[in-house]
Amino acid sequence: MRRRDTSAFKEAFAAYVFLLPNLAGFLVFTSIPVIASLILSFLEWDLLSAPRFVGFANFIDLFQDPYFWKYCWNTVYLMLSIPLSMGGSLLLALAMNQKLKGIIFFRTVYFLPTLCSGVAIYMLWRLIYNPEFGVLNALIARFGEILGIHLKGPQWLTDETWAKPALILMGVWQSVGGYNMILYLAALQGVPRDLYDAAEVDGANPWQKFWAVTWPQISPTTFFIAIMSVIGGFQAGFDPAYIMTGGGPNGSTTTLIYYLYNNAFQWHKMGYAAAIAWVLFLVVFIFTMLQWRVFGKSVHYH
């Protein structure tokens, strides 16, 4: 009996030893910073003077801050790229799922933008959107010449009307052939062939087979992609704003994450920035729960 107890103790001890590095990393790099940020949200601290306890003042000021609501709207507006990206990823996955010669090459080509450095992509799109010598405005002007009319492209990144659509277009291009396409491709390849055969026997056309067989079978993947995309959407927007627009023009491309960064590292309002972070966390949590509540029941688990 003692030998069994000793053996069980050794196994448990070995398990905890193997778990210890991950647990230590979680405590040092996740748990402690999260707790510190929560405490910081109730303080006023500019990194130079001593922290001062202000209670809920940061949160009260935040909800009375018109810029906060404006940047909330910017964040939600830029998330319009999510359904466009998901739809494009699904279409690409359907195309890449065909048994054609050289299909692996095309899968690699479409995935390449995901592997490229984000900074390089943003700098490239800055050149594409340049109103004077950018490729996009040159194509618009050329199209106007073909039609026999004068067309001039907009000031993409310096016009409040066009800045957000420009970032959405770039985001869709960057993500449509990325990990979502891979997930959809894996889901499509997991659909049993017997279901398609049965649909064909019933006389279903390709469109009917998609809605009756393909779409229900890939619904768990779609649900997962939607949840992760919404979570990522609320946390996105810093890199393109920082590199391409500086949050402008007139704050039209400033998102919550970029506003958080400015408060923390530009204006040294650390407590206010921590309050933004925790409100953002609550927003993400609520939206995720709503997605589970509203769309979770329509997922076809198989």
VENJOTA-V493845 format. One record per backbone hydrogen bond with DSSP energy under -0.5 kcal/mol. CO is the residue of the C=O (numbers start at 1). NH is the residue of the N-H. E is the energy in kcal/mol with one decimal. If there is no record, write none. Layout:
co & nh & e
CO & NH & E
CO & NH & E
This chain:
co & nh & e
1 & 5 & -2.3
2 & 6 & -2.8
3 & 7 & -2.4
4 & 8 & -2.7
5 & 9 & -2.4
6 & 10 & -2.3
7 & 11 & -2.3
8 & 12 & -2.5
9 & 13 & -2.9
10 & 14 & -2.6
11 & 15 & -2.3
12 & 16 & -2.4
13 & 17 & -2.1
14 & 18 & -2.1
15 & 19 & -1.9
16 & 20 & -1.6
17 & 21 & -0.6
19 & 23 & -2.7
20 & 24 & -3.1
21 & 25 & -2.4
22 & 26 & -2.4
23 & 27 & -2.4
24 & 28 & -2.8
25 & 29 & -2.6
26 & 30 & -1.5
26 & 31 & -2.8
27 & 32 & -2.5
30 & 34 & -2.2
31 & 35 & -2.5
32 & 36 & -2.7
33 & 37 & -2.5
34 & 38 & -1.9
35 & 39 & -2.2
36 & 40 & -2.6
37 & 41 & -1.5
39 & 42 & -1.4
40 & 43 & -1.9
42 & 54 & -2.7
42 & 55 & -1.1
43 & 45 & -0.5
44 & 52 & -2.0
45 & 270 & -1.9
45 & 271 & -0.5
52 & 44 & -2.6
54 & 57 & -1.4
56 & 60 & -2.4
57 & 61 & -2.9
58 & 62 & -1.9
59 & 63 & -2.1
60 & 64 & -0.9
62 & 65 & -1.3
64 & 66 & -0.7
65 & 69 & -1.3
66 & 70 & -2.0
67 & 71 & -2.6
68 & 72 & -1.7
69 & 73 & -2.1
70 & 74 & -2.1
71 & 75 & -2.1
72 & 76 & -2.4
73 & 77 & -2.8
74 & 78 & -2.5
75 & 79 & -0.9
77 & 80 & -1.9
78 & 81 & -1.4
79 & 82 & -1.8
80 & 84 & -1.0
81 & 85 & -2.9
82 & 86 & -2.9
83 & 87 & -2.4
84 & 88 & -2.4
85 & 89 & -2.7
86 & 90 & -2.2
87 & 91 & -2.3
88 & 92 & -2.5
89 & 93 & -2.5
90 & 94 & -2.5
91 & 95 & -2.0
92 & 96 & -3.2
93 & 97 & -1.0
95 & 98 & -1.3
98 & 100 & -1.7
100 & 103 & -1.4
102 & 106 & -1.4
103 & 107 & -2.2
104 & 108 & -2.0
105 & 109 & -2.3
106 & 110 & -2.4
107 & 111 & -1.3
108 & 112 & -1.1
109 & 112 & -0.6
111 & 114 & -1.3
111 & 115 & -0.8
112 & 115 & -1.2
112 & 116 & -1.3
117 & 121 & -2.1
118 & 122 & -2.5
119 & 123 & -2.3
120 & 124 & -2.2
121 & 125 & -2.5
122 & 126 & -1.7
123 & 127 & -1.4
124 & 128 & -2.1
125 & 129 & -2.3
127 & 130 & -0.9
128 & 136 & -1.3
128 & 137 & -0.6
130 & 134 & -1.7
134 & 138 & -1.6
135 & 139 & -2.3
136 & 140 & -2.1
137 & 141 & -2.5
138 & 142 & -2.3
139 & 143 & -2.5
140 & 144 & -2.0
141 & 145 & -1.9
142 & 146 & -1.8
143 & 147 & -1.8
144 & 148 & -0.8
144 & 149 & -2.8
149 & 151 & -0.7
154 & 156 & -1.5
155 & 158 & -0.6
155 & 159 & -1.0
159 & 162 & -0.6
159 & 163 & -2.1
160 & 164 & -0.5
162 & 166 & -2.2
163 & 167 & -1.8
164 & 168 & -2.3
165 & 169 & -2.5
166 & 170 & -2.0
167 & 171 & -2.4
168 & 172 & -2.5
169 & 173 & -2.1
170 & 174 & -2.2
171 & 175 & -1.9
172 & 176 & -2.3
175 & 178 & -1.8
178 & 182 & -1.6
179 & 183 & -2.6
180 & 184 & -2.6
181 & 185 & -2.6
182 & 186 & -2.4
183 & 187 & -2.3
184 & 188 & -2.8
185 & 189 & -2.1
186 & 190 & -0.7
187 & 190 & -0.7
188 & 191 & -1.2
192 & 195 & -0.9
192 & 196 & -0.8
193 & 197 & -2.2
194 & 198 & -2.4
195 & 199 & -2.0
196 & 200 & -2.4
197 & 201 & -2.0
198 & 202 & -1.6
199 & 204 & -2.5
200 & 203 & -1.3
205 & 209 & -2.6
206 & 210 & -1.9
207 & 211 & -2.0
208 & 212 & -2.5
209 & 213 & -2.2
209 & 214 & -1.8
210 & 215 & -3.5
213 & 217 & -1.7
214 & 218 & -1.9
216 & 219 & -0.8
218 & 222 & -2.4
219 & 223 & -2.7
220 & 224 & -2.3
221 & 225 & -2.8
222 & 226 & -2.5
223 & 227 & -2.2
224 & 228 & -2.5
225 & 229 & -2.4
226 & 230 & -2.2
227 & 231 & -2.3
228 & 232 & -2.5
229 & 233 & -2.4
230 & 234 & -1.9
231 & 235 & -1.0
233 & 236 & -0.8
237 & 241 & -1.2
238 & 242 & -2.9
239 & 243 & -2.4
240 & 244 & -2.6
240 & 245 & -1.0
241 & 245 & -0.6
241 & 246 & -2.9
241 & 247 & -0.8
245 & 248 & -1.6
247 & 253 & -1.4
247 & 254 & -0.8
249 & 252 & -1.5
251 & 254 & -0.9
253 & 255 & -0.5
255 & 259 & -2.5
256 & 260 & -2.4
257 & 261 & -2.3
258 & 262 & -2.4
259 & 263 & -2.3
260 & 264 & -2.2
261 & 265 & -3.1
261 & 266 & -0.6
262 & 266 & -1.5
262 & 267 & -2.7
263 & 269 & -4.1
268 & 270 & -0.9
269 & 273 & -2.3
270 & 274 & -2.3
271 & 275 & -1.9
272 & 276 & -2.0
273 & 277 & -2.1
274 & 278 & -2.0
275 & 279 & -2.2
276 & 280 & -2.6
277 & 281 & -2.1
278 & 282 & -2.1
279 & 283 & -2.4
280 & 284 & -2.6
281 & 285 & -2.6
282 & 286 & -2.6
283 & 287 & -2.6
284 & 288 & -2.3
285 & 289 & -2.3
286 & 290 & -2.4
287 & 291 & -2.1
288 & 292 & -2.2
289 & 293 & -2.4
290 & 294 & -3.0
291 & 295 & -2.3
291 & 296 & -0.9
292 & 296 & -0.8
295 & 298 & -0.9
296 & 299 & -1.0
299 & 301 & -0.9
